[in-house]
Amino acid sequence: MAAITVQDVGADGLADVTFSNSSASDTVTPGVRVGGYELAPVFVIISNGDDSPHNVAIGDADPVEVANGDTAVFPIYSEGIGDGSVTITSDDPTSQTIAAIRLVGALGS
């Protein structure tokens, strides 16, 4: 199990986001939620470089298939105050890379 570091992404975009090798079970800390609103949303980006599709599950949600050669983006929601990390599992992470990002600042400024 690997804890994925959340990278801040601002108006410069995704060019500097670093991906790491995925493991069968990774964790990420969700964003900040206050009054039911996500103040600093966190997203996980998973790139499947394998020749076959693979299933990825975020927390307790049903698995989602990521097609071969495709990239998927998943929101990571906080469940409230003191919320811990969210587990990300994959049926075969061998050729997958993963990154976690937090959108910050004014986009488009």
Secondary structure as a PSIPRED ss2 file (coil, helix, strand):
# PSIPRED VFORMAT (PSIPRED V4.0)

   1 M C   1.000  0.000  0.000
   2 A E   0.000  0.000  1.000
   3 A E   0.000  0.000  1.000
   4 I C   1.000  0.000  0.000
   5 T C   1.000  0.000  0.000
   6 V E   0.000  0.000  1.000
   7 Q E   0.000  0.000  1.000
   8 D E   0.000  0.000  1.000
   9 V E   0.000  0.000  1.000
  10 G C   1.000  0.000  0.000
  11 A C   1.000  0.000  0.000
  12 D C   1.000  0.000  0.000
  13 G C   1.000  0.000  0.000
  14 L C   1.000  0.000  0.000
  15 A C   1.000  0.000  0.000
  16 D C   1.000  0.000  0.000
  17 V C   1.000  0.000  0.000
  18 T C   1.000  0.000  0.000
  19 F C   1.000  0.000  0.000
  20 S E   0.000  0.000  1.000
  21 N E   0.000  0.000  1.000
  22 S C   1.000  0.000  0.000
  23 S C   1.000  0.000  0.000
  24 A C   1.000  0.000  0.000
  25 S E   0.000  0.000  1.000
  26 D E   0.000  0.000  1.000
  27 T E   0.000  0.000  1.000
  28 V E   0.000  0.000  1.000
  29 T C   1.000  0.000  0.000
  30 P C   1.000  0.000  0.000
  31 G C   1.000  0.000  0.000
  32 V C   1.000  0.000  0.000
  33 R E   0.000  0.000  1.000
  34 V E   0.000  0.000  1.000
  35 G C   1.000  0.000  0.000
  36 G C   1.000  0.000  0.000
  37 Y E   0.000  0.000  1.000
  38 E E   0.000  0.000  1.000
  39 L C   1.000  0.000  0.000
  40 A C   1.000  0.000  0.000
  41 P C   1.000  0.000  0.000
  42 V E   0.000  0.000  1.000
  43 F E   0.000  0.000  1.000
  44 V E   0.000  0.000  1.000
  45 I E   0.000  0.000  1.000
  46 I E   0.000  0.000  1.000
  47 S E   0.000  0.000  1.000
  48 N E   0.000  0.000  1.000
  49 G C   1.000  0.000  0.000
  50 D C   1.000  0.000  0.000
  51 D C   1.000  0.000  0.000
  52 S C   1.000  0.000  0.000
  53 P C   1.000  0.000  0.000
  54 H E   0.000  0.000  1.000
  55 N E   0.000  0.000  1.000
  56 V E   0.000  0.000  1.000
  57 A E   0.000  0.000  1.000
  58 I E   0.000  0.000  1.000
  59 G C   1.000  0.000  0.000
  60 D C   1.000  0.000  0.000
  61 A C   1.000  0.000  0.000
  62 D C   1.000  0.000  0.000
  63 P C   1.000  0.000  0.000
  64 V E   0.000  0.000  1.000
  65 E E   0.000  0.000  1.000
  66 V E   0.000  0.000  1.000
  67 A C   1.000  0.000  0.000
  68 N C   1.000  0.000  0.000
  69 G C   1.000  0.000  0.000
  70 D C   1.000  0.000  0.000
  71 T E   0.000  0.000  1.000
  72 A E   0.000  0.000  1.000
  73 V E   0.000  0.000  1.000
  74 F E   0.000  0.000  1.000
  75 P E   0.000  0.000  1.000
  76 I E   0.000  0.000  1.000
  77 Y C   1.000  0.000  0.000
  78 S C   1.000  0.000  0.000
  79 E C   1.000  0.000  0.000
  80 G C   1.000  0.000  0.000
  81 I C   1.000  0.000  0.000
  82 G C   1.000  0.000  0.000
  83 D C   1.000  0.000  0.000
  84 G C   1.000  0.000  0.000
  85 S C   1.000  0.000  0.000
  86 V E   0.000  0.000  1.000
  87 T E   0.000  0.000  1.000
  88 I E   0.000  0.000  1.000
  89 T E   0.000  0.000  1.000
  90 S E   0.000  0.000  1.000
  91 D C   1.000  0.000  0.000
  92 D C   1.000  0.000  0.000
  93 P C   1.000  0.000  0.000
  94 T C   1.000  0.000  0.000
  95 S C   1.000  0.000  0.000
  96 Q E   0.000  0.000  1.000
  97 T E   0.000  0.000  1.000
  98 I E   0.000  0.000  1.000
  99 A E   0.000  0.000  1.000
 100 A E   0.000  0.000  1.000
 101 I E   0.000  0.000  1.000
 102 R E   0.000  0.000  1.000
 103 L E   0.000  0.000  1.000
 104 V C   1.000  0.000  0.000
 105 G C   1.000  0.000  0.000
 106 A C   1.000  0.000  0.000
 107 L C   1.000  0.000  0.000
 108 G C   1.000  0.000  0.000
 109 S C   1.000  0.000  0.000
